[in-house]
Amino acid sequence: MEIRGVLLLLNSQDIKQDVKLLSDGRQKRLLTIQDEAYKKQIIMSEFLLRHMLKKFYGVIWEDVKILERRYGKPYIYGKNEYLKFNISHTDNAVICVISDDEIGVDIEKVEPVEYEKICRIFTIEEQTKIISSDSLTMFYEVFTKKEAYTKMLGLGLNMPFNAFNVLDNMDDILKTLTIGDYMISISSRKINQNKIFLDVIKEDEIKLYE
């Protein structure tokens, strides 16, 4: 089975979608969020998943039950549990990937940061590579790979970033690509066995029901 991904580019922070269409859990989560840009990302994350399930797999939202694993990774329970998904979002963008094996994804907008300080949470080898190359791009590649890998495992921030080196023979489970200002890393144990199909769409292309 291939890996399906969709990168959704957000038009603005304005929320035009009917939030009443969201799941109860997602609506409750919105009540705790003050930042409008982040709130928009959370809303569109669910709408993007629903859009992809219907478009690529013929699965309607009423047949989907989302639960969370021990460390918070969401998964589909029951009838369509063979489908594994993961979502990530950043400034004005949301990405969702779906496969038949555990999968993780991270997206970051590449912009100037004090990466010399941030990369101290990486392994010594990774720090050396980033600083010696003086490369913002290298920093984001390492960062997104680490995020994607820990999300694939379902551990997230519970796995220290200095516990593994993504530059050391991990190409068989990690892929990184750049689209515009965004860097994206995808992690799956079957990543070399599957083709990756990645579409880029805008908000008005989201369809919940067809």
C-alpha positions as CSV (number, residue, x, y, z in Angstrom):
1,M,0.0,0.0,0.0
2,E,1.2,3.5,-0.8
3,I,1.7,6.4,1.5
4,R,-0.8,9.1,0.8
5,G,-0.1,12.6,2.0
6,V,-1.8,16.0,1.5
7,L,-0.3,19.3,2.4
8,L,-3.0,21.9,3.1
9,L,-2.0,25.5,2.7
10,L,-4.1,27.8,4.8
11,N,-5.4,31.1,3.4
12,S,-5.6,33.0,6.6
13,Q,-6.2,32.8,10.3
14,D,-9.9,33.5,9.7
15,I,-12.1,30.5,10.7
16,K,-14.8,30.1,8.0
17,Q,-15.5,26.5,8.5
18,D,-18.5,25.3,10.6
19,V,-16.8,24.0,13.8
20,K,-20.1,22.2,14.7
21,L,-19.1,19.6,12.1
22,L,-16.1,18.7,14.2
23,S,-16.0,15.8,16.6
24,D,-17.0,16.4,20.2
25,G,-13.4,15.9,21.4
26,R,-12.0,18.4,18.9
27,Q,-14.7,21.0,19.8
28,K,-13.8,20.7,23.5
29,R,-10.1,21.1,22.7
30,L,-10.8,24.3,20.9
31,L,-12.2,25.8,24.1
32,T,-8.8,25.6,25.6
33,I,-7.0,27.4,22.7
34,Q,-6.6,31.2,22.7
35,D,-4.3,31.6,19.7
36,E,-6.4,32.0,16.5
37,A,-3.8,30.8,14.1
38,Y,-3.3,27.6,16.2
39,K,-7.0,27.1,16.5
40,K,-7.3,27.3,12.8
41,Q,-4.7,24.6,12.4
42,I,-6.5,22.3,14.8
43,I,-9.8,22.7,13.0
44,M,-8.3,22.1,9.6
45,S,-6.4,19.0,10.8
46,E,-9.6,17.1,11.4
47,F,-11.2,18.4,8.2
48,L,-8.2,17.4,6.2
49,L,-8.2,13.8,7.7
50,R,-11.9,13.5,6.9
51,H,-11.3,14.8,3.3
52,M,-8.5,12.2,2.7
53,L,-10.4,9.3,4.2
54,K,-13.4,9.9,1.9
55,K,-11.4,10.8,-1.2
56,F,-8.8,8.1,-1.2
57,Y,-10.4,5.3,0.8
58,G,-14.2,5.8,0.5
59,V,-14.4,6.0,4.3
60,I,-17.1,8.4,5.7
61,W,-16.5,10.1,9.0
62,E,-19.5,8.4,10.7
63,D,-17.7,5.1,10.4
64,V,-14.5,6.4,12.0
65,K,-13.7,6.2,15.7
66,I,-10.6,8.0,16.9
67,L,-8.9,6.9,20.1
68,E,-5.5,7.8,21.6
69,R,-2.6,5.5,22.6
70,R,-0.7,5.8,25.9
71,Y,1.3,8.9,24.9
72,G,-1.4,10.6,23.0
73,K,-1.0,9.4,19.4
74,P,-4.4,9.2,17.8
75,Y,-5.5,6.1,15.9
76,I,-8.5,4.8,14.1
77,Y,-10.3,2.1,16.1
78,G,-12.6,-0.6,14.8
79,K,-13.8,-1.0,11.2
80,N,-11.1,1.0,9.4
81,E,-8.3,0.4,11.9
82,Y,-6.0,-0.9,9.1
83,L,-5.5,2.7,8.1
84,K,-2.7,4.5,10.1
85,F,-2.5,8.3,10.0
86,N,-0.5,11.1,11.4
87,I,-0.9,14.9,11.3
88,S,1.4,17.9,11.7
89,H,0.9,21.6,11.4
90,T,2.9,24.8,11.4
91,D,2.5,28.4,10.2
92,N,-0.3,28.4,7.6
93,A,0.1,24.7,6.8
94,V,-1.3,21.3,7.8
95,I,-0.1,17.9,6.5
96,C,-1.8,14.5,7.0
97,V,-0.3,11.2,5.9
98,I,-2.1,7.8,5.7
99,S,-0.6,4.3,5.3
100,D,-1.2,0.7,6.3
101,D,1.7,0.8,8.7
102,E,2.5,3.0,11.6
103,I,3.6,6.4,10.3
104,G,4.8,9.8,11.6
105,V,5.1,13.2,10.0
106,D,6.5,16.6,10.9
107,I,6.3,19.9,9.0
108,E,8.2,23.0,9.9
109,K,8.3,26.4,8.2
110,V,12.0,27.1,7.5
111,E,12.8,30.4,9.0
112,P,15.7,31.9,11.0
113,V,16.1,30.5,14.5
114,E,19.0,30.3,17.0
115,Y,19.6,26.7,15.9
116,E,23.0,26.6,17.7
117,K,21.2,26.7,21.0
118,I,18.2,24.5,20.1
119,C,20.4,21.7,18.6
120,R,21.9,21.1,22.1
121,I,19.0,18.6,22.6
122,F,20.4,16.5,19.7
123,T,23.2,14.0,19.8
124,I,26.8,15.2,19.7
125,E,27.2,13.9,16.2
126,E,24.2,15.8,15.0
127,Q,25.2,19.0,16.7
128,T,28.6,18.8,15.2
129,K,27.2,18.2,11.7
130,I,24.8,21.2,12.0
131,I,27.2,23.7,13.4
132,S,30.1,22.7,11.2
133,S,27.9,23.1,8.1
134,D,26.4,26.3,9.5
135,S,23.2,25.2,7.8
136,L,19.7,26.2,8.8
137,T,18.4,23.6,6.3
138,M,20.4,20.9,8.0
139,F,19.0,21.9,11.4
140,Y,15.4,21.6,10.1
141,E,16.1,18.3,8.4
142,V,17.4,16.8,11.7
143,F,14.6,18.4,13.7
144,T,11.8,17.2,11.4
145,K,13.2,13.7,11.2
146,K,13.4,13.4,14.9
147,E,9.8,14.6,15.3
148,A,8.5,12.2,12.6
149,Y,10.4,9.2,14.0
150,T,9.2,9.7,17.6
151,K,5.6,10.2,16.3
152,M,5.8,7.1,14.2
153,L,6.7,5.2,17.3
154,G,3.9,6.8,19.2
155,L,6.3,8.3,21.8
156,G,6.4,11.9,20.9
157,L,8.3,14.1,23.4
158,N,8.6,11.1,25.8
159,M,11.6,9.9,23.7
160,P,14.6,12.2,24.2
161,F,16.0,13.7,21.0
162,N,19.6,12.8,22.1
163,A,18.7,9.1,22.4
164,F,19.0,8.4,18.6
165,N,20.9,9.8,15.6
166,V,18.8,10.4,12.5
167,L,22.0,10.9,10.4
168,D,23.1,7.3,11.2
169,N,21.7,4.7,8.8
170,M,18.0,5.7,9.2
171,D,17.3,6.3,5.5
172,D,15.2,3.1,5.3
173,I,12.6,4.6,7.7
174,L,12.9,8.4,7.1
175,K,12.3,10.6,4.0
176,T,12.6,14.4,3.9
177,L,11.4,16.8,1.3
178,T,11.0,20.5,0.8
179,I,7.9,22.3,-0.6
180,G,8.2,26.0,-0.8
181,D,9.1,27.4,2.6
182,Y,8.2,24.1,4.3
183,M,10.4,21.1,5.3
184,I,8.6,17.8,5.7
185,S,9.8,14.5,7.1
186,I,7.9,11.2,7.0
187,S,8.8,8.1,9.0
188,S,7.5,4.6,8.4
189,R,9.1,1.1,8.6
190,K,7.9,0.4,5.1
191,I,8.9,3.8,3.6
192,N,11.2,2.2,1.0
193,Q,8.6,-0.4,0.0
194,N,5.9,2.2,-0.7
195,K,5.4,5.0,-3.2
196,I,4.8,8.4,-1.5
197,F,2.0,10.4,-3.2
198,L,1.9,14.0,-1.9
199,D,-0.7,16.5,-3.0
200,V,-0.8,20.2,-2.2
201,I,-4.2,21.8,-1.9
202,K,-5.8,25.0,-0.6
203,E,-8.7,25.4,1.8
204,D,-11.4,25.7,-0.8
205,E,-10.4,22.2,-2.2
206,I,-11.4,20.5,1.1
207,K,-14.5,18.4,0.7
208,L,-16.0,16.6,3.7
209,Y,-18.8,14.9,1.7
210,E,-18.8,13.9,-1.9
